[in-house]
Amino acid sequence: MSEPTDDPRERARQNVEQLPAETALGNADPAGGVQDDPEVLDQAAREEGEQQA
């Protein structure tokens, strides 16, 4: 681990490097997301939309 610094920009940069990518981008999924194939999820969403119509 690197030495602590008094520079706030450097501390912020170091903190952001430790975050998962989705958190650093600001769209974290609090439920943890899924590891499934997105195509399967898209297909299921289309089918559900057809059933409700």
N, C-alpha and C positions, 0 to 999 in steps of 0.2 A: 504494500500500500504506500501511497506517496505521502510526503511530508505535509502537515497541515499548513494552510496559507491564510494570510490576513486579507488577501484580495477577494472581495465578494464575487467578482465575475469568475475567477478561477474556481472558487468553492462551488458556485452554481454549475459550472461546466463539469466538475468532477461528480457532483450529485446527479446530474442528468445522465452521465455515462453509466451510472449504476442502475438506472430505471429500465424496465422492459421497454421495448420499442413502442408498443401501443400506448403506454403511459406517457412516454416522452412526447408523443404526438398529441396527447390530450384526449384520446378516445378510449380510455381504459374500460374494459368490461368487468364490472364488479363481480359478476357471476363466474368469471374465469374463462368464458368462451368455450368453444368446442374444438376438437381436433378432427371432426368429421370432414368428409369431402364436401366443399361448398356446392358443387353441382347437385348432389343429392338433396341438400337443404333447399336449393332453388327450385328443384323439381317438386318437392313436397309442398312448398309455398304456392306454386302455380296450381297444383292439384287442389289444395285447400281453397284457394280463391275460386276455382271452377265450381266446387261443391256449394259454396255459399251464394253464388250468383243465381 
